[in-house]
Amino acid sequence: MKPSLLSLLLFFAASHSAHAVVHHRSPVDGFHSVALEDNDELRVVLQANPSTGYSWEAHFNDKVLALKSLSCIYPSSSGNMVGQPCEMELWFVGLAAHQKDNITLRYRRNWENSPALQSVTLCVTSLAPYRG
């Protein structure tokens, strides 16, 4: 799996409001940068194949951000077959007002000490705490 901007999709979802989901891609100095406003959720979708033992690990400051949920979404036509790749979906929310942190996502086998096959860094600014 080759790292590319296309393999990283960032979405905002404004919970409990009429705002539409906004698709967001913005590379900044090799990073991706995003700001979370009041009750915003950050959705990160990355290609994965957990049947190989590889998965995405998220590293971040848990005083600034929280991982709300993590799931693997398989194509509906696949029937969740063994060896089937999926889209790993991670939802993050901000915990602190006016705080910045980096989320580093690494694609690796958690029992091996080898370097990650891929790595992505997201610079996230939490402008207000999530209250959803």
C-alpha positions in Angstrom: 0.0 0.0 0.0 1.6 3.3 -1.1 0.9 6.4 0.9 -0.9 9.1 -1.0 -3.2 12.0 -0.4 -6.0 10.0 -2.0 -5.7 7.3 0.6 -6.5 9.8 3.4 -9.9 11.3 3.5 -10.9 13.8 6.2 -14.4 14.6 6.9 -16.1 17.0 9.4 -19.5 16.1 10.8 -21.4 18.7 12.8 -23.5 16.8 15.2 -26.9 17.9 16.3 -27.0 20.6 13.7 -28.1 21.2 10.1 -24.6 21.6 8.8 -23.6 19.3 5.9 -20.7 16.9 6.1 -17.7 18.8 4.5 -15.1 16.8 2.6 -11.7 18.3 3.5 -8.2 17.8 2.0 -5.5 20.3 2.8 -1.8 19.4 2.8 0.3 21.8 4.8 4.0 21.3 4.7 3.6 17.5 4.3 1.0 17.5 7.0 -2.8 17.7 6.9 -4.3 20.5 9.0 -7.8 20.9 10.4 -9.7 22.8 13.1 -12.5 21.4 15.1 -15.1 23.9 16.2 -17.9 23.5 18.8 -19.3 19.9 18.5 -17.4 19.1 15.4 -16.2 15.5 14.8 -13.3 14.6 12.6 -13.7 11.4 10.5 -10.6 9.9 9.1 -10.9 7.0 6.5 -7.9 5.0 5.6 -7.5 1.8 3.4 -6.6 -1.2 5.5 -6.5 -5.0 5.4 -6.7 -6.3 9.0 -6.6 -10.0 7.9 -2.9 -9.5 7.2 -2.4 -8.3 10.8 -1.8 -4.7 9.8 -4.0 -2.0 11.2 -3.9 1.8 11.8 -2.7 2.9 15.2 -3.5 6.5 16.4 -1.1 8.4 18.6 -2.3 11.7 20.1 -2.5 13.7 23.4 -5.7 12.4 25.2 -6.0 15.7 27.0 -6.6 17.5 23.7 -8.4 14.9 21.6 -10.4 11.7 22.0 -10.9 8.8 19.7 -14.7 8.5 19.7 -14.9 5.3 17.6 -12.9 3.1 15.3 -14.4 0.6 12.8 -13.6 -1.3 9.6 -16.1 -0.8 6.8 -16.2 -3.6 4.2 -17.7 -3.0 0.7 -21.3 -4.2 0.7 -20.7 -6.5 -2.3 -17.8 -8.4 -0.6 -19.9 -10.1 2.0 -17.0 -9.5 4.5 -14.9 -12.3 3.0 -11.6 -13.4 4.6 -8.7 -11.4 3.2 -11.0 -8.6 2.1 -9.6 -5.1 2.5 -11.7 -2.5 4.3 -11.8 1.2 5.0 -10.8 1.9 8.5 -12.9 4.7 9.9 -11.7 6.7 13.0 -13.8 9.4 14.6 -12.0 12.1 16.7 -13.4 14.9 18.9 -11.8 17.9 20.6 -11.6 17.9 24.4 -10.0 21.3 25.1 -10.5 24.8 23.9 -7.8 26.5 21.7 -5.4 23.6 21.9 -3.4 22.0 19.1 -2.1 18.5 18.8 -0.8 16.1 16.1 -2.5 12.8 15.4 0.0 10.4 14.1 -1.5 7.4 12.3 0.8 4.4 11.7 0.0 1.3 9.6 1.7 -1.6 11.2 1.5 -4.9 13.0 1.2 -4.1 16.7 3.2 -7.1 17.8 6.3 -6.3 15.6 9.0 -3.9 16.4 9.5 -3.0 12.8 8.8 0.5 11.4 5.3 1.3 10.1 4.5 0.6 6.4 2.8 4.0 6.2 2.5 7.0 8.5 0.2 10.0 8.3 0.3 13.1 10.6 -2.7 15.3 11.1 -2.4 18.7 12.8 -5.7 19.3 14.7 -6.7 22.4 16.5 -9.5 21.9 19.0 -11.3 25.3 19.2 -13.9 24.2 21.7 -14.6 21.0 23.7 -17.0 18.4 22.2 -20.3 18.2 24.2 -22.2 15.6 22.2 
